[in-house]
Amino acid sequence: MHTDAVDRLLSTTSPETDEVLDEMEAQADREGFPTIGHEVGAALRLCARLTDADSVFELGSGFGYSAYWMAPAVGPDGEIVLTEVDEDELDQARAYFERGGYADRAVFEHGDALDVVAEYDGPFDLVLVDHQNERYVEGFEAVREKVAPGGVVVADNVLHSSGDPGFEPEDLERALEDGPPEDDESSLASIIDYYRRVHDDPDFETTTVPVGEGLFVSVRV
Ligand SMILES: C[S@@+](CC[C@H](N)C(=O)[O-])C[C@H]1O[C@@H](n2cnc3c(N)ncnc32)[C@H](O)[C@@H]1O
């Protein structure tokens, strides 16, 4: 979504990575695993720092890449709850967190994120919505009451989808005006439903942040 120079700058001017994060990036490249990517990782760390986050909840953690970006901002007394349906991915996340020295602030929950969140009271300072696009609205509904005032809900993959079929920002712009095309099989309709849900919620203020595949950042006001 940016010029090549902006892409490079977003990468080179973001916080330093450690060797564990570099290894996670190499794994994602090797396996074609859809992590949030470096730019979004840095933006999430920024959100965690700005909200002074003690409590983070993640819907869809994979092997822990996005959570690992936030871990230094949460601090040893904080908590990040990782949720993942794939047990093998979650085991890898645990191993990466142990190697990086962040396991003390992480809880690894195997299962459907929507079931897991029901077991937590919150308040959460930051929630990452990155599981299944079709269930983003459900994810927001499940966490909204548990988000602290001033806390944020960040949803990934909202401006572009490299799925098959995917969509581009132009498709979203058109669909927000006219509704998604009838034959559309991409996640466009789910993203529009999510946008309308968060936008229409008087307790949240939503801003689009064009990094990676695009974020909606909804602050509980
Ligand atoms: C796009 S990946 C992102 C992973 C991670 N946030 C990252 O950036 O590396 C989405 C992950 O969510 C997991 N997932 C999908 N539906 C889920 C659900 N209902 N509950 C928990 N995890 C889910 C998938 O198995 C996959 O690993």
The ligand as a Gaussian input file, in Angstrom:
#p B3LYP/6-31G(d) Opt

LIG

0 1
 C       -3.404000     -14.938000      10.407000
 S       -2.791000     -16.086000      11.622000
 C       -2.062000     -14.888000      12.653000
 C       -1.271000     -15.355000      13.819000
 C       -0.588000     -14.289000      14.675000
 N       -1.469000     -13.239000      15.124000
 C        0.608000     -13.712000      13.980000
 O        0.588000     -12.548000      13.603000
 O        1.560000     -14.454000      13.776000
 C       -4.301000     -16.554000      12.390000
 C       -4.179000     -17.660000      13.408000
 O       -5.423000     -17.763000      14.106000
 C       -5.700000     -19.120000      14.361000
 N       -7.146000     -19.223000      14.566000
 C       -8.135000     -19.219000      13.631000
 N       -9.342000     -19.260000      14.206000
 C       -9.132000     -19.278000      15.542000
 C       -9.990000     -19.286000      16.669000
 N      -11.312000     -19.289000      16.532000
 N       -9.429000     -19.292000      17.895000
 C       -8.080000     -19.286000      18.056000
 N       -7.217000     -19.280000      17.013000
 C       -7.736000     -19.251000      15.775000
 C       -5.167000     -19.851000      13.135000
 O       -4.915000     -21.210000      13.431000
 C       -3.897000     -19.047000      12.831000
 O       -2.777000     -19.600000      13.456000

